Amino acid sequence: MPCALMARPGARAAALEEALRGAGLAPLSLDIMRLEPRAPTPPEETALYDLDNFSRVICTSPFAAERLAEAVEARWPQLPQGVAFYATGRSTAELLSAQLGVEVGAPEAGSGSASEALLALPGLQEVAGERVLLAAGEGGRELIEMTLAARGATLTRLALYRRRLSPPPEGARRRLAAGDFAVLIVTSGEQLEWLDQWCSAATRQRPLIVSSQRLATMAAGHHYKCVFIAGDATPQTLAQTAAGARTP
């Protein structure tokens, strides 16, 4: 089967691998990013105990959802009333809902950029004077922070994990540099920037699958010639887009 190089880390990487196999591609992880749990700082600890003072909680990834559910369950035997939960994607929403037993608002599949689609939800338009908790990893998601602040919300960030970057294994690194793959799948700007040091002109001629217009714009700045934008970042959509874009 044609090779699909993938940069996605964590548990969602396994789901993407399965989806790629189902789409007729042989997945090969670049293994460049690991997600590590992070203990809350004293201000973040206070925010968790003050959960009832937030009107909305936004979760940005399945790993953040797992960590948030653990943190909340350890401090709140019963969830406070009146807190609305949101997620950047359906996978995150489903996990958070299953863990905490709450309804979670999220963009529909195929809505495009996770952050932009989230910010378009009706429940996040009128937030002036309200407190919003953003459960995420360290760094990133600046668009959510800036937009909600511009709408008048007071936003508190809860960084539940950190990302650790490392070089790809030698075999994957050679494939990447030689352009010896059918498609390359990248789901964050951090991944794209990190991989750039091992990419060549041959790499940039091959199909690159990204999960948003923002990433496509970044890829164009790095001189990728064949960029395909998936409708969202779910494993199924990424795999379908990769199957349609693959080259021999």
N, C-alpha and C positions, 0 to 999 in steps of 0.2 A: 504493500500500500504506500501511496505518497506520504512523505514525512511532513508533519505539522509541528513546527517549533512553537512552544508556548511559554510565556513569561509569568503567567498567573500563579500566585502562591496559595498555600493553605488548603483547606478542605475543598474549596471550590475548584482547585486544580484537578482533583480526582473526578469530580463531576464533569469537568470539561474534557478530560481524557476519554471518559466513557462516551460522551456525546460525539467526539471526533471519530472514535472507532465506529460508532453507528453511522457516521456520515462517510465512511470509507477512507479515513485518513489514519495514519499511524502517529500517535502523539509522542513527542519527545520534550520533556520538561527541561528548560534552561536552568532551573533550580537557582535563580539569582536572588530570590527574596524569601525571607522567613518572617513569620509573624510571632512576636513574643509578648506574652501577657505583661502588663505593666501595673504596678500597685498605684492606687490613687494617692495624690499629694494631699496634705491637710485641707486645702481649699476644696479639692475635688471630693474628699471624704465628707466635708460639710454639705456640699451640693447633693450628695446621695442621701444624706439624712434629711435634707430639706426638699425632698422630691415633691412633697405636697404643695410647695410654693411655686412650682413650675406649672405653666398651663399646657406646655407642649414638650415632648421629648422626641428628638430625631436621632435615628440610628442609621449609620452609613455603610455597614457591611455585615455579612453573616457572622464574622468573627467578633465584631463589635456587639452584635446582638447576643451572642453566647456570653460574652464577658459582662454585658449590662445585666442580663437576666440573673447571672450568678451574684453580681453585686447588689442588685435590688432585693433578691430573695434572702440574702444574708442580713439585710437591714430592715426589711418591711415584711413581717409575717402576713400582712394583708395590704394590698396595694391601696394607696390613697385614691379618693374619688376625684374626678374632674380633670385628670391628666390625659391629654390626647397624645397618642403615639403615632409616629410617622417613620417611614423607612425609604431609602433611596431606590429600592427594588423589591420585586415580589419575593425573591428567595429570602432576603433579610426580613421582610414583613412576616412571612410564613413561620420562620424560625422564632422570631420574637413573640408572635401570637401563640405558638405552641408552648413556649417556655413560660410565659407570664399569663396566658389566658386572657389576652386583651385584643381588642380590635386595633388593627394597625393600618393607617392610610399609606398608600404607595402609588407611584405612577403605574399606568398600565404597561404591559409588555410592548416593546416596540416604540416606546416614547422618546428614545434617543438618550442624550446626556442625562445621567442619573441626577446630578445636582440641579440642572435646569428644569428637568421634568418634575422633580420634587417641588421646586419653588413655584411651579405653575399650579400646584394643587390649590383648590379653593380655600381649604382650611389654613393655609399659610399666607394668605393675602393680608388680612386685617390683624396684625399682631402688635400694633403700637401700644407701648406700656406694659407688655406681657414679658414674662421670663421664659426663655427657651433653653433647654438643655440639649447640647449636641454631643452624642456618644459616638466617638470615632477613634481613629488611631492618632498618633502624634503627627502633626503637620497635615497639610492638604485640606480640601473642602473649603478653601477660602471664599469661593463664590457664595456658599450658603451663609457663612458668617457675615460677609459684607452686605449681602442682599437683605437678610433679616434685620441687621442693624440699621440699614437705610430705611426699612419699613417701620422702624421705631421700637423693635424688640430689644430686650436686654439678654444677650446670649452668653451662656456659660459653657465652656468646652470641657468635656470629660474624656481625657485621652486614656483609653483602656488597653492599648497595645502599641508596640513600636515595630517598625520594619527594619530588618537587618539585610543589607545587600552583600552579595559575594559574587566572585567571578563564576561564569558557567563552567561546568566540567569540560575537560579538554576535548572530548569527542564532540560535544554540542558546540563548543567554541569554534572548532574547525568547520563544522557544518555551517554555522552562522556566517563566518568570514568568507567561505567559498560560495555562498548562495546555494548550498546543497540541501535544499528543502523545497517543498511545494508551497507552503504558506508560513508566515510568521505571525503569531497572535500576541498582541500587547494590550493591556487593559489599564495602564496608568502612565502618566507623564514621567513619573519617577523611573519606571521600568524602561521607557523609551530612552531617557537621558543616560541611564546607566549602561544600557546595551551599546550605545553609540561607539564606545571605545573599541569594540570588537567587530564592528560592522565595516564593510568595504563597499566599493561601487557595485560589486556583484550582489551583495546583500540587498542593496537599495533598489535593485532591478526586480526583485522577487515580490510577489503579492504580500502586502502587510494588512492584517486585519486589526482594526481598532474599534473601540466601543463608543466613540463620540466624535462630533465635528471638531471639538477642541483638540483631541488627540490627532485627528487628521491634519489639522493646521500645523501642529507641532511637527508631525512627520514630514510635511512638505518643507518645513524649515530645515529639516535634516536631509533633504534631497531624496526622499523615497519617491519612486516614480509610479508605483502601482498600489494605491491605498484604497481599501474597501472599508466602508463604515457599516458596522452591524447595527441593527435597530435598537439593541440594548446590550447589556453585558451578561445576559444569562448564558449558561453553557450551550443550550440548544440553539440560540440565535447565533452565537459566535461560530458554532460548528457548521450550521447551515450556510452562513456567509463564507466560511473557509472552503466548504465543499464547492460552492459556486465559483470561487476565485482561484482554485488550485490550478497549478500548471505542472506539466510533466517534470 
